[in-house]
Amino acid sequence: MAVGASTTQTFNDFRTACTPYLEGKGGDVIKCQELLMKLKLDIALFSSTSPVATSCDQQELLLARETLELAAILAVQQKDIGSFERHVTQLKRYYNDFPNLSPKSAKRPAILGLWLLFLLFMDRIGEFHTEIELIPTDDLKSELIQYPILIERAIMEGNYPKVRQHRAKIPDRNFEFFMSKIEELVRTRIAQSMERAHTKIDVSTACKYLMIDTPEKLATFVQKTNQHGMGIERDESMQSMGEDGIPHQSSVGRLHQKVGKIGVTWRIEGHNLVFDREGRKQTFEPMDLMCNTIQYATELERIV
């Protein structure tokens, strides 16, 4: 069954409304969301998109595929991580079940690159490597997919300065959001190691380790650490669901929970950054220990 004229017009309007986002210029997000909602309702009625479809209409599949691709990019521009994950999860059906759909998607490498960066940010390393195995050899050659592979390699090596070097060479402007989050995660890991290894450290050395440009920015980082705890603030939109229906908990969330219970106060005295442990008792919460143990077991099972 051919795509109706009304649906085609809605899709064209949606693609036009999304164009400024693709060019990094922003746009009318309300209009984009309204058109996307209409398209989703129309796509849900396509015979080809049904899980039990007996026949496939190429025009329907192409329209549904590009709609989800644009929706995923729009979600990144709006910094809506939950929406991004939902749209890419739906989109993977078109990539995996209909690999010969013609014409081949020009946005596929960018979407897969974003997805890999998302998995790195969420610390879902097992899924990251599974996704790499599923990507066709020809697509693996793309710079947009090689980029997150290089980032993952640098993180696993502990070569954190290289992560920042790679960030300066982002191949797609849409990667900037996840790379900023990954850099925060890296900085958090370094900071946690610093406060456990030192009682004090020279300010210039601390700036170098934390990849912070000036002492003034370090002071801001210290203030934020003391006020909110070390780590990246998380909200419900950043919580993703696993296959078993249980929310994933990334190392970002775990680090944020741990610091503050350990209770190290940071302060700058002269040319030194001091980690004050006096009067602060290290404690371990049973719930944190249980969550971490379950998470480790889940990751081991996924790898094995």
WOWO-V543534 format. One record per pair of residues at least 24 apart in sequence whose ideal C-beta (glycine too) atoms are under 10 Angstrom apart, sorted by the first residue. I is the first residue (numbers start at 0). GAP is how many residues later the second one is. D is the distance in Angstrom with one decimal. If there is no record, write none. Layout:
I/GAP/D ; I/GAP/D
This chain:
0/44/9.7 ; 0/45/8.0 ; 0/46/5.9 ; 0/47/8.5 ; 0/54/9.2 ; 0/56/6.1 ; 0/58/9.1 ; 0/59/7.6 ; 1/55/7.3 ; 1/57/6.3 ; 1/58/8.4 ; 2/39/8.3 ; 2/40/9.6 ; 2/43/7.9 ; 2/45/9.9 ; 2/54/7.8 ; 2/56/5.1 ; 2/57/5.8 ; 2/59/9.0 ; 2/60/5.8 ; 2/61/9.6 ; 3/38/7.6 ; 3/41/9.5 ; 5/32/9.1 ; 5/36/7.8 ; 6/31/8.4 ; 6/32/7.2 ; 6/34/9.5 ; 6/35/4.4 ; 6/36/8.1 ; 6/38/9.0 ; 6/39/8.8 ; 6/53/9.1 ; 6/56/7.3 ; 6/60/9.9 ; 7/34/9.6 ; 7/51/8.9 ; 7/55/7.6 ; 9/24/9.8 ; 9/25/5.9 ; 9/26/9.3 ; 9/27/10.0 ; 9/28/5.2 ; 9/29/5.6 ; 9/31/9.7 ; 9/32/6.9 ; 9/53/9.8 ; 9/57/9.5 ; 10/24/8.3 ; 10/27/9.3 ; 10/28/6.0 ; 10/31/8.4 ; 10/32/9.4 ; 10/51/10.0 ; 10/52/5.6 ; 10/53/9.6 ; 10/55/7.7 ; 10/56/6.5 ; 10/59/9.3 ; 12/25/9.1 ; 12/26/9.4 ; 13/24/8.2 ; 13/25/5.9 ; 13/52/9.3 ; 13/53/6.9 ; 13/56/6.7 ; 13/57/8.8 ; 13/60/9.4 ; 14/24/10.0 ; 14/51/7.4 ; 14/52/8.6 ; 14/55/6.4 ; 16/53/9.1 ; 16/57/9.1 ; 17/48/9.9 ; 17/49/9.7 ; 17/51/9.6 ; 17/52/4.7 ; 17/53/8.5 ; 17/55/7.2 ; 17/56/5.9 ; 17/59/9.0 ; 18/51/9.3 ; 19/57/9.4 ; 20/49/8.3 ; 20/52/6.4 ; 20/53/5.8 ; 20/55/8.8 ; 20/56/4.7 ; 20/57/8.7 ; 20/153/8.9 ; 21/48/7.9 ; 21/51/6.5 ; 21/52/9.1 ; 21/55/8.8 ; 21/85/9.0 ; 21/88/9.8 ; 21/151/9.2 ; 21/152/8.4 ; 22/150/8.8 ; 23/53/8.4 ; 23/149/4.9 ; 23/150/8.3 ; 23/152/9.2 ; 25/51/7.6 ; 26/47/8.8 ; 26/50/8.4 ; 28/45/7.7 ; 28/48/8.3 ; 28/49/6.3 ; 31/38/8.5 ; 31/39/8.7 ; 31/42/5.8 ; 31/45/9.4 ; 31/46/9.0 ; 32/38/9.4 ; 32/41/8.2 ; 32/45/9.0 ; 32/50/9.8 ; 34/32/9.5 ; 34/35/9.9 ; 35/31/7.3 ; 35/32/9.6 ; 35/34/8.0 ; 35/35/5.6 ; 35/38/7.4 ; 35/39/10.0 ; 35/47/9.9 ; 35/51/9.4 ; 38/24/8.1 ; 38/25/8.6 ; 38/28/5.1 ; 38/29/9.5 ; 38/31/9.3 ; 38/32/8.5 ; 39/24/9.3 ; 39/27/7.7 ; 39/28/9.2 ; 39/31/8.4 ; 39/47/10.0 ; 39/50/9.6 ; 41/25/9.2 ; 42/24/6.5 ; 42/25/8.6 ; 42/47/9.6 ; 47/50/9.2 ; 48/41/9.4 ; 48/44/8.7 ; 48/45/9.1 ; 50/42/8.9 ; 55/41/9.3 ; 55/42/7.2 ; 55/45/8.8 ; 57/40/8.8 ; 57/43/6.8 ; 57/44/7.5 ; 60/32/9.8 ; 60/33/6.4 ; 60/36/9.4 ; 60/37/5.9 ; 60/40/5.7 ; 61/32/8.8 ; 61/36/9.4 ; 61/39/6.7 ; 61/40/8.5 ; 61/41/7.9 ; 61/43/8.7 ; 63/26/8.7 ; 63/27/9.0 ; 63/29/9.3 ; 63/30/6.8 ; 64/25/9.8 ; 64/26/6.9 ; 64/28/9.2 ; 64/29/4.3 ; 64/30/8.1 ; 64/33/8.0 ; 64/36/7.0 ; 64/40/6.3 ; 64/42/9.0 ; 64/43/9.1 ; 65/25/9.7 ; 65/28/9.4 ; 65/39/7.3 ; 65/40/9.7 ; 65/41/7.5 ; 66/24/9.3 ; 67/24/9.4 ; 67/25/9.1 ; 67/26/7.2 ; 67/27/10.0 ; 67/39/9.9 ; 67/43/8.9 ; 68/25/8.9 ; 68/26/9.8 ; 68/36/6.6 ; 68/37/9.3 ; 68/38/4.6 ; 68/39/7.8 ; 68/41/8.6 ; 68/42/5.8 ; 69/37/8.1 ; 71/35/8.7 ; 71/38/9.4 ; 71/39/5.9 ; 71/42/7.1 ; 71/43/8.4 ; 71/46/9.9 ; 71/102/9.3 ; 72/34/7.5 ; 72/37/7.7 ; 72/38/7.6 ; 72/41/7.9 ; 72/99/9.9 ; 72/101/6.0 ; 74/39/9.6 ; 74/102/9.9 ; 74/162/10.0 ; 75/34/9.9 ; 75/35/9.7 ; 75/38/6.3 ; 75/41/9.7 ; 75/42/8.9 ; 75/97/9.9 ; 75/98/5.2 ; 75/99/8.8 ; 75/100/9.1 ; 75/101/5.5 ; 75/102/7.6 ; 76/96/9.5 ; 76/97/7.3 ; 76/100/8.0 ; 77/99/9.6 ; 78/98/6.0 ; 78/99/10.0 ; 78/101/9.9 ; 78/102/9.5 ; 78/158/8.4 ; 78/159/9.6 ; 79/157/6.1 ; 79/158/9.6 ; 80/37/7.3 ; 80/40/8.4 ; 80/41/8.4 ; 80/96/8.9 ; 80/97/8.8 ; 80/100/8.8 ; 80/153/9.8 ; 80/154/9.3 ; 80/156/5.8 ; 80/157/5.0 ; 80/158/8.7 ; 80/159/7.4 ; 81/153/9.5 ; 81/154/7.7 ; 81/155/4.6 ; 81/156/7.2 ; 81/157/7.2 ; 81/158/7.0 ; 81/159/9.1 ; 82/154/7.9 ; 83/27/9.8 ; 83/30/7.4 ; 83/31/8.5 ; 83/34/6.7 ; 83/93/9.3 ; 83/94/9.2 ; 83/153/9.7 ; 83/156/9.5 ; 84/30/8.6 ; 84/33/6.8 ; 84/34/9.7 ; 84/37/8.7 ; 84/152/9.9 ; 84/153/9.6 ; 84/154/9.8 ; 84/155/5.1 ; 84/156/8.2 ; 84/163/9.6 ; 85/154/9.2 ; 85/155/9.3 ; 86/24/9.1 ; 87/24/8.7 ; 87/26/7.6 ; 87/27/5.1 ; 87/30/7.7 ; 88/26/9.3 ; 88/151/9.5 ; 88/152/9.5 ; 90/24/8.9 ; 91/39/9.1 ; 91/42/8.7 ; 94/39/8.9 ; 94/40/9.2 ; 94/41/9.4 ; 94/44/9.3 ; 95/38/7.1 ; 98/37/7.3 ; 103/34/9.7 ; 103/35/9.7 ; 106/37/9.8 ; 107/27/9.6 ; 107/28/9.8 ; 107/31/6.9 ; 107/34/8.7 ; 107/36/9.1 ; 107/37/9.4 ; 108/26/9.3 ; 108/29/10.0 ; 108/30/6.1 ; 108/31/9.5 ; 108/32/9.3 ; 108/33/4.0 ; 108/34/8.0 ; 108/35/4.1 ; 108/36/5.7 ; 108/37/9.6 ; 108/38/9.8 ; 108/62/9.5 ; 108/63/8.9 ; 109/32/8.7 ; 109/34/5.2 ; 109/35/9.1 ; 109/61/8.7 ; 109/62/5.4 ; 109/63/10.0 ; 109/64/6.6 ; 109/65/8.4 ; 110/33/8.9 ; 110/63/9.2 ; 111/27/6.8 ; 111/28/9.5 ; 111/30/8.2 ; 111/32/7.4 ; 111/33/5.6 ; 111/36/8.7 ; 112/26/9.9 ; 112/29/7.6 ; 112/30/8.6 ; 112/31/4.0 ; 112/32/5.3 ; 112/33/8.6 ; 112/34/6.0 ; 112/35/5.7 ; 112/36/9.3 ; 112/58/7.8 ; 112/59/6.8 ; 112/61/8.6 ; 112/62/6.7 ; 112/65/9.4 ; 113/30/8.6 ; 113/34/8.5 ; 113/58/8.0 ; 113/60/6.2 ; 113/61/6.7 ; 113/63/8.8 ; 113/64/6.7 ; 114/30/9.6 ; 114/33/8.5 ; 114/63/9.6 ; 115/28/9.4 ; 115/29/6.9 ; 115/30/10.0 ; 115/31/8.4 ; 115/32/3.7 ; 115/33/7.3 ; 115/35/8.5 ; 115/36/7.7 ; 115/62/9.2 ; 116/30/8.1 ; 116/31/4.9 ; 116/34/7.1 ; 116/35/9.2 ; 116/57/9.5 ; 116/58/6.1 ; 116/60/8.7 ; 116/61/3.9 ; 116/62/6.7 ; 116/64/8.6 ; 116/65/6.8 ; 117/30/9.1 ; 117/59/9.6 ; 117/60/5.9 ; 117/63/9.1 ; 117/64/9.8 ; 117/122/8.5 ; 118/29/8.2 ; 118/33/8.9 ; 118/59/9.6 ; 118/121/9.6 ; 118/129/9.9 ; 118/131/9.7 ; 119/28/6.3 ; 119/29/9.8 ; 119/31/6.2 ; 119/32/5.7 ; 119/35/7.1 ; 119/43/10.0 ; 119/58/7.6 ; 119/59/9.5 ; 119/61/9.2 ; 119/62/5.9 ; 119/65/8.5 ; 119/130/9.7 ; 120/27/10.0 ; 120/30/9.9 ; 120/56/9.3 ; 120/57/5.3 ; 120/58/8.8 ; 120/59/9.5 ; 120/60/4.8 ; 120/61/5.3 ; 120/62/10.0 ; 120/63/9.1 ; 120/64/6.6 ; 120/111/9.0 ; 120/117/9.0 ; 120/129/7.2 ; 120/130/9.9 ; 120/131/7.5 ; 121/56/9.7 ; 121/59/9.3 ; 121/63/9.6 ; 121/116/8.2 ; 121/117/9.6 ; 121/118/6.2 ; 121/126/6.0 ; 121/127/9.0 ; 121/128/4.4 ; 121/129/8.7 ; 121/130/7.7 ; 121/131/9.2 ; 122/32/9.7 ; 122/59/10.0 ; 122/62/7.6 ; 122/125/8.4 ; 122/126/8.6 ; 122/127/4.0 ; 122/128/4.1 ; 122/129/6.8 ; 122/130/8.8 ; 122/131/8.4 ; 122/132/9.7 ; 122/172/9.1 ; 122/176/9.0 ; 123/116/8.1 ; 123/118/8.8 ; 123/124/6.2 ; 123/126/7.2 ; 123/127/9.9 ; 123/174/10.0 ; 123/175/8.4 ; 123/178/8.7 ; 124/27/7.6 ; 124/30/9.0 ; 124/31/8.3 ; 124/126/9.5 ; 124/174/7.2 ; 124/177/9.0 ; 124/178/8.4 ; 125/172/8.4 ; 125/173/5.4 ; 125/174/8.6 ; 125/175/8.7 ; 125/176/3.8 ; 125/177/5.1 ; 125/178/9.5 ; 126/115/9.3 ; 126/116/9.7 ; 126/121/9.1 ; 126/172/9.5 ; 126/175/7.1 ; 127/24/6.3 ; 128/173/9.3 ; 128/174/8.0 ; 129/172/7.7 ; 129/173/9.3 ; 141/29/9.1 ; 142/26/9.9 ; 142/28/5.0 ; 142/29/8.9 ; 143/27/5.6 ; 143/28/5.9 ; 143/30/9.7 ; 143/31/8.1 ; 144/26/9.8 ; 145/25/8.7 ; 146/24/5.4 ; 146/25/8.1 ; 146/28/7.0 ; 146/32/9.2 ; 147/27/8.2 ; 147/30/8.6 ; 147/31/9.3 ; 147/34/9.2 ; 150/24/9.5 ; 150/27/9.4 ; 150/28/7.7 ; 150/31/6.6 ; 150/32/9.9 ; 150/35/9.7 ; 151/30/9.6 ; 153/32/9.0 ; 154/27/7.8 ; 154/30/8.6 ; 154/31/6.9 ; 154/34/8.8 ; 157/28/9.7 ; 157/31/9.0 ; 157/32/9.6 ; 157/35/9.8 ; 159/26/4.9 ; 159/27/8.2 ; 159/29/7.7 ; 159/30/6.2 ; 159/49/8.7 ; 159/50/9.5 ; 159/51/7.0 ; 160/25/9.5 ; 160/47/8.9 ; 160/48/9.5 ; 160/50/6.9 ; 162/24/9.7 ; 162/48/8.5 ; 163/47/5.2 ; 166/44/9.7 ; 179/52/9.9 ; 180/51/6.6 ; 180/57/9.0 ; 180/69/10.0 ; 180/71/7.9 ; 181/50/10.0 ; 181/70/9.7 ; 182/28/7.3 ; 183/47/8.2 ; 183/48/5.0 ; 183/49/9.6 ; 183/68/7.9 ; 184/46/8.3 ; 184/47/6.5 ; 184/65/8.1 ; 184/66/7.1 ; 184/67/5.4 ; 184/70/8.1 ; 185/24/9.4 ; 185/25/7.6 ; 186/24/6.3 ; 186/25/7.9 ; 186/34/8.0 ; 186/43/9.1 ; 186/44/9.6 ; 186/45/9.3 ; 187/37/9.3 ; 187/41/9.9 ; 187/42/5.6 ; 187/43/5.0 ; 187/44/6.8 ; 187/63/8.6 ; 187/64/7.1 ; 187/67/5.3 ; 187/68/8.0 ; 187/71/8.4 ; 188/41/9.6 ; 188/42/9.7 ; 188/62/7.9 ; 188/63/9.7 ; 188/66/7.3 ; 190/30/8.0 ; 190/31/9.7 ; 190/34/7.0 ; 190/39/5.4 ; 190/40/8.9 ; 190/64/9.1 ; 190/68/8.5 ; 190/73/9.9 ; 190/75/8.6 ; 190/84/9.9 ; 191/38/6.2 ; 191/39/8.6 ; 191/63/6.2 ; 191/66/7.9 ; 191/67/6.8 ; 191/70/8.9 ; 191/72/9.4 ; 193/70/9.9 ; 193/72/9.5 ; 193/79/8.2 ; 193/81/7.6 ; 194/30/8.9 ; 194/35/8.0 ; 194/64/8.3 ; 194/67/8.1 ; 194/69/4.8 ; 194/70/9.6 ; 194/71/7.3 ; 194/78/9.4 ; 194/80/4.6 ; 194/81/9.8 ; 194/82/8.7 ; 195/66/8.4 ; 195/68/8.3 ; 195/79/8.5 ; 196/78/9.3 ; 197/74/9.8 ; 197/75/8.4 ; 197/76/9.1 ; 197/77/6.2 ; 198/65/9.9 ; 198/73/9.6 ; 198/75/7.1 ; 198/76/5.8 ; 198/77/8.5 ; 198/78/7.7 ; 199/67/9.7 ; 199/68/10.0 ; 199/69/7.8 ; 199/71/10.0 ; 199/72/4.7 ; 199/73/6.5 ; 199/74/4.5 ; 199/75/6.7 ; 199/76/9.2 ; 200/71/6.8 ; 200/72/5.2 ; 200/73/8.4 ; 200/74/8.0 ; 201/68/9.9 ; 201/69/6.1 ; 201/70/6.1 ; 201/71/7.5 ; 202/65/6.5 ; 202/66/9.5 ; 202/67/8.4 ; 202/68/5.3 ; 202/69/6.5 ; 202/70/5.6 ; 203/67/7.6 ; 203/69/9.8 ; 204/66/9.9 ; 204/67/9.5 ; 204/68/8.4 ; 205/60/9.5 ; 205/62/9.0 ; 205/66/8.7 ; 205/67/4.5 ; 206/66/9.0 ; 208/64/9.8 ; 209/63/9.4 ; 214/53/7.8 ; 214/56/8.9 ; 214/58/9.5 ; 217/48/9.6 ; 217/50/7.4 ; 217/55/7.2 ; 218/47/9.9 ; 218/48/9.9 ; 218/49/6.1 ; 218/54/9.5 ; 220/45/8.5 ; 220/52/9.8 ; 221/43/9.5 ; 221/44/4.6 ; 221/45/6.9 ; 221/46/6.2 ; 221/51/7.1 ; 221/52/9.8 ; 222/43/8.6 ; 222/44/9.8 ; 222/45/9.7 ; 223/42/9.7 ; 224/34/7.8 ; 224/35/9.5 ; 224/39/8.9 ; 224/40/9.0 ; 224/41/5.4 ; 225/34/9.5 ; 225/38/9.3 ; 225/39/6.0 ; 225/40/5.7 ; 225/41/7.9 ; 225/50/9.9 ; 227/28/8.3 ; 227/31/9.4 ; 227/32/8.4 ; 228/26/8.7 ; 228/27/5.7 ; 228/28/8.2 ; 228/29/8.5 ; 228/30/4.7 ; 228/31/4.0 ; 228/32/8.8 ; 228/33/9.6 ; 228/34/9.9 ; 229/25/6.4 ; 229/26/7.1 ; 229/28/8.4 ; 229/29/4.0 ; 229/30/7.9 ; 229/32/9.3 ; 229/34/8.7 ; 229/36/8.8 ; 230/24/4.4 ; 230/25/3.2 ; 230/26/8.1 ; 230/27/8.4 ; 230/28/6.4 ; 230/29/9.2 ; 231/24/6.7 ; 241/56/7.6 ; 241/60/9.6 ; 242/59/9.6 ; 243/54/8.6 ; 245/48/8.6 ; 245/49/10.0 ; 245/52/8.5 ; 247/47/8.5 ; 247/50/8.9 ; 248/42/6.2 ; 248/43/8.5 ; 248/45/8.9 ; 248/46/5.8 ; 248/49/9.6 ; 249/45/9.1 ; 250/41/9.7 ; 250/44/8.8 ; 252/38/9.0 ; 252/42/9.7 ; 253/34/7.6 ; 253/37/7.5 ; 253/38/6.2 ; 253/41/7.4 ; 256/28/8.0 ; 256/30/9.0 ; 256/31/5.6 ; 256/34/8.2 ; 256/35/9.2 ; 257/26/8.9 ; 257/27/9.0 ; 257/30/6.7 ; 257/34/8.9 ; 260/24/6.3 ; 260/27/7.5
